[in-house]
Amino acid sequence: MTGISDFQLKVLALLQEDARLKPEIIATMLDATVEDVKAAIAAMEKDHVIVKYATIVNWSKMHDEKVTALIEVQITPERGRGFDRIAESIYLYPEVKSLYLMSGAYDLQVEIEGDSLKEVASFVSNKLSTIDAVLSTKTYFILKKYKQDGIIFEETESDSRMMVSP
Protein backbone atom coordinates (compact mmCIF):
# COMPACT_ATOMS: atom_id res chain seq x y z
CA MET A 1 0.00 0.00 0.00
CA THR A 2 1.55 3.29 -1.06
CA GLY A 3 -0.56 5.43 1.23
CA ILE A 4 -3.72 5.50 3.21
CA SER A 5 -6.64 7.69 2.15
CA ASP A 6 -8.44 10.20 4.36
CA PHE A 7 -11.50 7.97 4.21
CA GLN A 8 -9.50 4.95 5.39
CA LEU A 9 -8.07 7.04 8.23
CA LYS A 10 -11.60 7.93 9.35
CA VAL A 11 -12.69 4.29 9.21
CA LEU A 12 -9.56 3.27 11.10
CA ALA A 13 -10.14 5.86 13.83
CA LEU A 14 -13.69 4.59 14.38
CA LEU A 15 -12.59 0.95 14.49
CA GLN A 16 -9.77 1.76 16.87
CA GLU A 17 -12.28 3.33 19.23
CA ASP A 18 -14.71 0.39 18.93
CA ALA A 19 -13.70 -2.65 16.86
CA ARG A 20 -17.25 -4.02 17.11
CA LEU A 21 -18.71 -1.30 14.88
CA LYS A 22 -20.52 -2.81 11.90
CA PRO A 23 -19.79 -1.46 8.41
CA GLU A 24 -23.39 -0.24 8.21
CA ILE A 25 -22.92 1.95 11.29
CA ILE A 26 -19.56 3.26 10.06
CA ALA A 27 -21.12 4.08 6.69
CA THR A 28 -23.86 6.07 8.41
CA MET A 29 -21.35 7.88 10.63
CA LEU A 30 -19.18 8.83 7.65
CA ASP A 31 -22.01 9.45 5.19
CA ALA A 32 -20.60 6.76 2.90
CA THR A 33 -21.79 3.56 1.31
CA VAL A 34 -21.50 0.21 3.09
CA GLU A 35 -19.57 -1.12 0.09
CA ASP A 36 -16.98 1.69 0.40
CA VAL A 37 -16.52 0.94 4.11
CA LYS A 38 -16.19 -2.81 3.51
CA ALA A 39 -13.68 -2.18 0.71
CA ALA A 40 -11.63 0.16 2.91
CA ILE A 41 -11.56 -2.36 5.76
CA ALA A 42 -10.66 -5.24 3.42
CA ALA A 43 -7.82 -3.24 1.86
CA MET A 44 -6.41 -2.28 5.26
CA GLU A 45 -6.61 -5.89 6.47
CA LYS A 46 -4.89 -7.12 3.30
CA ASP A 47 -2.09 -4.56 3.70
CA HIS A 48 -1.72 -5.32 7.44
CA VAL A 49 -2.71 -1.80 8.48
CA ILE A 50 -5.41 -3.52 10.52
CA VAL A 51 -3.57 -6.40 12.13
CA LYS A 52 -6.01 -7.67 14.75
CA TYR A 53 -9.31 -6.88 16.44
CA ALA A 54 -8.78 -7.11 20.20
CA THR A 55 -10.65 -6.89 23.48
CA ILE A 56 -9.25 -4.91 26.40
CA VAL A 57 -9.74 -6.91 29.59
CA ASN A 58 -9.66 -5.46 33.09
CA TRP A 59 -8.07 -8.54 34.69
CA SER A 60 -8.38 -7.04 38.17
CA LYS A 61 -12.14 -7.75 37.95
CA MET A 62 -11.43 -11.44 37.44
CA HIS A 63 -10.53 -13.99 40.09
CA ASP A 64 -7.86 -15.37 37.79
CA GLU A 65 -5.57 -12.33 37.59
CA LYS A 66 -2.59 -12.33 35.28
CA VAL A 67 0.84 -11.01 36.25
CA THR A 68 2.25 -8.42 33.86
CA ALA A 69 5.86 -7.27 33.85
CA LEU A 70 7.80 -4.67 31.90
CA ILE A 71 11.41 -5.60 31.32
CA GLU A 72 14.15 -3.20 30.26
CA VAL A 73 16.78 -5.05 28.25
CA GLN A 74 20.25 -3.86 27.30
CA ILE A 75 21.72 -5.76 24.36
CA THR A 76 24.70 -5.74 22.05
CA PRO A 77 23.43 -5.19 18.48
CA GLU A 78 24.70 -7.54 15.78
CA ARG A 79 26.92 -6.31 12.99
CA GLY A 80 24.86 -5.83 9.83
CA ARG A 81 21.55 -6.77 11.49
CA GLY A 82 21.38 -4.35 14.39
CA PHE A 83 18.65 -5.25 16.85
CA ASP A 84 16.30 -7.13 14.51
CA ARG A 85 17.48 -10.75 14.95
CA ILE A 86 17.71 -10.40 18.71
CA ALA A 87 14.27 -8.78 18.85
CA GLU A 88 12.88 -11.65 16.78
CA SER A 89 14.35 -14.25 19.14
CA ILE A 90 12.53 -12.47 21.98
CA TYR A 91 9.15 -11.70 20.39
CA LEU A 92 8.67 -15.30 19.24
CA TYR A 93 8.15 -16.40 22.85
CA PRO A 94 4.41 -16.73 23.55
CA GLU A 95 4.77 -14.94 26.91
CA VAL A 96 5.86 -11.73 25.14
CA LYS A 97 2.87 -9.44 24.59
CA SER A 98 4.79 -6.39 23.30
CA LEU A 99 8.36 -5.57 22.33
CA TYR A 100 9.69 -2.10 21.54
CA LEU A 101 13.06 -0.75 20.42
CA MET A 102 13.73 2.21 22.71
CA SER A 103 16.00 5.21 22.87
CA GLY A 104 17.66 6.05 26.15
CA ALA A 105 19.20 3.97 28.93
CA TYR A 106 18.13 0.58 27.54
CA ASP A 107 17.53 -0.91 24.10
CA LEU A 108 14.38 -3.02 24.27
CA GLN A 109 11.26 -2.92 26.40
CA VAL A 110 9.52 -6.25 26.73
CA GLU A 111 6.02 -6.67 28.13
CA ILE A 112 5.23 -10.18 29.26
CA GLU A 113 2.29 -11.85 30.91
CA GLY A 114 2.21 -14.90 33.13
CA ASP A 115 0.02 -16.68 35.64
CA SER A 116 2.35 -15.98 38.59
CA LEU A 117 5.39 -13.98 39.69
CA LYS A 118 7.38 -17.21 39.63
CA GLU A 119 6.42 -17.86 35.99
CA VAL A 120 7.52 -14.35 34.95
CA ALA A 121 10.77 -14.64 36.94
CA SER A 122 11.44 -18.01 35.30
CA PHE A 123 10.98 -16.48 31.83
CA VAL A 124 13.49 -13.71 32.63
CA SER A 125 16.11 -16.00 34.15
CA ASN A 126 15.76 -19.06 31.91
CA LYS A 127 14.86 -17.60 28.52
CA LEU A 128 15.58 -13.88 28.23
CA SER A 129 18.82 -13.64 30.22
CA THR A 130 20.34 -16.64 28.43
CA ILE A 131 20.33 -14.92 25.01
CA ASP A 132 24.00 -14.19 24.18
CA ALA A 133 23.45 -10.57 23.15
CA VAL A 134 21.56 -9.67 26.36
CA LEU A 135 23.80 -7.64 28.67
CA SER A 136 21.31 -6.87 31.45
CA THR A 137 17.65 -6.82 32.37
CA LYS A 138 15.53 -4.86 34.85
CA THR A 139 12.08 -6.24 35.62
CA TYR A 140 9.16 -4.17 36.87
CA PHE A 141 5.91 -5.83 37.90
CA ILE A 142 2.69 -3.95 37.21
CA LEU A 143 0.81 -3.74 40.49
CA LYS A 144 -2.34 -2.04 39.22
CA LYS A 145 -3.53 -0.76 35.85
CA TYR A 146 -5.39 2.53 35.94
CA LYS A 147 -5.63 3.10 32.21
CA GLN A 148 -4.76 1.04 29.12
CA ASP A 149 -5.15 1.96 25.46
CA GLY A 150 -7.19 5.03 26.40
CA ILE A 151 -9.58 3.05 28.61
CA ILE A 152 -9.81 4.06 32.30
CA PHE A 153 -10.26 1.03 34.55
CA GLU A 154 -11.06 2.83 37.77
CA GLU A 155 -14.64 3.77 38.48
CA THR A 156 -14.39 7.34 39.72
CA GLU A 157 -16.89 9.33 41.68
CA SER A 158 -17.73 12.73 40.31
CA ASP A 159 -16.25 15.63 42.26
CA SER A 160 -19.17 17.24 44.07
CA ARG A 161 -17.13 19.90 45.87
CA MET A 162 -18.05 23.51 45.31
CA MET A 163 -15.62 25.56 43.30
CA VAL A 164 -13.73 28.09 45.39
CA SER A 165 -12.58 31.28 43.72
CA PRO A 166 -10.42 34.05 45.24
C-alpha positions as CSV (number, residue, x, y, z in Angstrom):
1,M,0.0,0.0,0.0
2,T,1.5,3.3,-1.1
3,G,-0.6,5.4,1.2
4,I,-3.7,5.5,3.2
5,S,-6.6,7.7,2.2
6,D,-8.4,10.2,4.4
7,F,-11.5,8.0,4.2
8,Q,-9.5,4.9,5.4
9,L,-8.1,7.0,8.2
10,K,-11.6,7.9,9.3
11,V,-12.7,4.3,9.2
12,L,-9.6,3.3,11.1
13,A,-10.1,5.9,13.8
14,L,-13.7,4.6,14.4
15,L,-12.6,1.0,14.5
16,Q,-9.8,1.8,16.9
17,E,-12.3,3.3,19.2
18,D,-14.7,0.4,18.9
19,A,-13.7,-2.7,16.9
20,R,-17.3,-4.0,17.1
21,L,-18.7,-1.3,14.9
22,K,-20.5,-2.8,11.9
23,P,-19.8,-1.5,8.4
24,E,-23.4,-0.2,8.2
25,I,-22.9,1.9,11.3
26,I,-19.6,3.3,10.1
27,A,-21.1,4.1,6.7
28,T,-23.9,6.1,8.4
29,M,-21.4,7.9,10.6
30,L,-19.2,8.8,7.6
31,D,-22.0,9.4,5.2
32,A,-20.6,6.8,2.9
33,T,-21.8,3.6,1.3
34,V,-21.5,0.2,3.1
35,E,-19.6,-1.1,0.1
36,D,-17.0,1.7,0.4
37,V,-16.5,0.9,4.1
38,K,-16.2,-2.8,3.5
39,A,-13.7,-2.2,0.7
40,A,-11.6,0.2,2.9
41,I,-11.6,-2.4,5.8
42,A,-10.7,-5.2,3.4
43,A,-7.8,-3.2,1.9
44,M,-6.4,-2.3,5.3
45,E,-6.6,-5.9,6.5
46,K,-4.9,-7.1,3.3
47,D,-2.1,-4.6,3.7
48,H,-1.7,-5.3,7.4
49,V,-2.7,-1.8,8.5
50,I,-5.4,-3.5,10.5
51,V,-3.6,-6.4,12.1
52,K,-6.0,-7.7,14.7
53,Y,-9.3,-6.9,16.4
54,A,-8.8,-7.1,20.2
55,T,-10.6,-6.9,23.5
56,I,-9.2,-4.9,26.4
57,V,-9.7,-6.9,29.6
58,N,-9.7,-5.5,33.1
59,W,-8.1,-8.5,34.7
60,S,-8.4,-7.0,38.2
61,K,-12.1,-7.7,37.9
62,M,-11.4,-11.4,37.4
63,H,-10.5,-14.0,40.1
64,D,-7.9,-15.4,37.8
65,E,-5.6,-12.3,37.6
66,K,-2.6,-12.3,35.3
67,V,0.8,-11.0,36.2
68,T,2.2,-8.4,33.9
69,A,5.9,-7.3,33.8
70,L,7.8,-4.7,31.9
71,I,11.4,-5.6,31.3
72,E,14.2,-3.2,30.3
73,V,16.8,-5.1,28.2
74,Q,20.2,-3.9,27.3
75,I,21.7,-5.8,24.4
76,T,24.7,-5.7,22.0
77,P,23.4,-5.2,18.5
78,E,24.7,-7.5,15.8
79,R,26.9,-6.3,13.0
80,G,24.9,-5.8,9.8
81,R,21.6,-6.8,11.5
82,G,21.4,-4.3,14.4
83,F,18.6,-5.2,16.9
84,D,16.3,-7.1,14.5
85,R,17.5,-10.7,14.9
86,I,17.7,-10.4,18.7
87,A,14.3,-8.8,18.9
88,E,12.9,-11.7,16.8
89,S,14.3,-14.2,19.1
90,I,12.5,-12.5,22.0
91,Y,9.1,-11.7,20.4
92,L,8.7,-15.3,19.2
93,Y,8.2,-16.4,22.9
94,P,4.4,-16.7,23.6
95,E,4.8,-14.9,26.9
96,V,5.9,-11.7,25.1
97,K,2.9,-9.4,24.6
98,S,4.8,-6.4,23.3
99,L,8.4,-5.6,22.3
100,Y,9.7,-2.1,21.5
101,L,13.1,-0.7,20.4
102,M,13.7,2.2,22.7
103,S,16.0,5.2,22.9
104,G,17.7,6.1,26.2
105,A,19.2,4.0,28.9
106,Y,18.1,0.6,27.5
107,D,17.5,-0.9,24.1
108,L,14.4,-3.0,24.3
109,Q,11.3,-2.9,26.4
110,V,9.5,-6.3,26.7
111,E,6.0,-6.7,28.1
112,I,5.2,-10.2,29.3
113,E,2.3,-11.8,30.9
114,G,2.2,-14.9,33.1
115,D,0.0,-16.7,35.6
116,S,2.3,-16.0,38.6
117,L,5.4,-14.0,39.7
118,K,7.4,-17.2,39.6
119,E,6.4,-17.9,36.0
120,V,7.5,-14.4,35.0
121,A,10.8,-14.6,36.9
122,S,11.4,-18.0,35.3
123,F,11.0,-16.5,31.8
124,V,13.5,-13.7,32.6
125,S,16.1,-16.0,34.2
126,N,15.8,-19.1,31.9
127,K,14.9,-17.6,28.5
128,L,15.6,-13.9,28.2
129,S,18.8,-13.6,30.2
130,T,20.3,-16.6,28.4
131,I,20.3,-14.9,25.0
132,D,24.0,-14.2,24.2
133,A,23.4,-10.6,23.1
134,V,21.6,-9.7,26.4
135,L,23.8,-7.6,28.7
136,S,21.3,-6.9,31.4
137,T,17.6,-6.8,32.4
138,K,15.5,-4.9,34.8
139,T,12.1,-6.2,35.6
140,Y,9.2,-4.2,36.9
141,F,5.9,-5.8,37.9
142,I,2.7,-3.9,37.2
143,L,0.8,-3.7,40.5
144,K,-2.3,-2.0,39.2
145,K,-3.5,-0.8,35.8
146,Y,-5.4,2.5,35.9
147,K,-5.6,3.1,32.2
148,Q,-4.8,1.0,29.1
149,D,-5.2,2.0,25.5
150,G,-7.2,5.0,26.4
151,I,-9.6,3.0,28.6
152,I,-9.8,4.1,32.3
153,F,-10.3,1.0,34.5
154,E,-11.1,2.8,37.8
155,E,-14.6,3.8,38.5
156,T,-14.4,7.3,39.7
157,E,-16.9,9.3,41.7
158,S,-17.7,12.7,40.3
159,D,-16.2,15.6,42.3
160,S,-19.2,17.2,44.1
161,R,-17.1,19.9,45.9
162,M,-18.1,23.5,45.3
163,M,-15.6,25.6,43.3
164,V,-13.7,28.1,45.4
165,S,-12.6,31.3,43.7
166,P,-10.4,34.1,45.2
